[in-house]
Amino acid sequence: MHHILIVDDEKIVASDIKYMLKKIAMTSADIAPSAQAAIEKIKEKKPDLILMDINLSGETDGVQAAEKILKDYKIPVMYLTAYADEKTVERAKHTEPIGYLLKPFNEIELRTNIEIA
């Protein structure tokens, strides 16, 4: 079983994603509401995959967090976001994500993207 870290500052959205993961019986999951909390969880849990929202509250957004995570921990990142504008996608591409899934998505889309990743 793989362990996934969900990084999303919207508690209801993060809980829904965690529920989807449990429902498709793919993994165990933890939630971090910020980039800083994600780093702490990474040190503690050593996840196999990060599901990262791009628009996080706080000083560090999801793209900046992904850059640090890839550099320091070499954990793959998949973006789960409502943003697909050219500027955001261009910034995200530079972090070499293994996926970019637009919200809202369903559990089939989530499962398929995780399996491919």
N, C-alpha and C positions, 0 to 999 in steps of 0.2 A: 504494500500500500504506500502511496506517495503522500507527502505532506505539502500542502499548499498554504501560502500566506496571502490573504486578501487585504489589500491596502486601499481603503475607501473611507472617507470621512463622513459619509452618509450611513448612519447606523442601520437604517432599515434596508438599504440597498445591500450593504455588506452581509447582513443577516440572511437576506434572500439568496445571495450567491452561495453562502455557506450551506443553506438548506438545499439548494440545487445540487451542490457537490455531494452532500450526504445522500440525497435521493437517488442519484445515479451511482452511488456506492463506489466511487472511484478513489476516494482519498480522505484523509483527515485534514482539517483546516483550522487556521487561526485568523483573527481579524486584528488589523492595526489601523487606527483612525488617522494616522499622520506618518510622514516620512521618518520622523524621529522614533516613533513607536515601532515602525517597521524594522529599523536597524536593531532595536532592542530585542524584538521577537526573532530576528534572524540569528542573532548571537545565541539566543536561548534554544530555539527549536531547529535551526538549520534546515529550512524548507527546501524542497526540490524545485519549486516553481513559485513565482510571485505573480499574482493577478493585481495589476496596478491601475488605479484610476489616475487620470492625468490631472484633473482639477482638484487638488487637495488644498484644504485650508492650511494656513501657516506659512512660514517663510519658504519652504521647499515644496515645489510642485512634483507631480509624479514623474515627469521626464528627468528632472534634476535628481530625484531619488533613485531612479533606474540607473542613471549614470554612475552614481556612487556604489550602488549594489553590484553592478556588473564589474566595476573596477576593483572593489574591495573583497567581494564574496563570490564572484563568478556564478551567480544564480540567474537562470534565465527569467526574463520578464515578458509577460503578455499584458498588453494594455486592454482594459475594459473601460470604454469612455463614450461620452456623447459627442465628442468633438472630432470632426473629420475635415476641418478647414485645412487649406494648403499649408499654412504656417505651422499649425500644430503637428500635422503629419510629418512635415519636413524635420521638425525638432525631434520627434519620436523616432524617426528612421535612423538617426545618428546613434541611437542607443542599441541598435540591432535587436529589436524585440523579436520574439518567436511567434508573435501573433498580435492582432489589432482588431478587437471585437467591439462593434458599436452597440451601445445601449439604446433601446432595450433589446435584450436577446433572450432566447429561451434555453432550456436545459439541453436540448439536442444540439444547438449551436455551441454551447459551452463545452459539452462533452466531446464533440467532434474536434473542436480546436485544441483541447487539452490532449486528446489522444494523438493528434498529429504532432503536437509540440513534443 
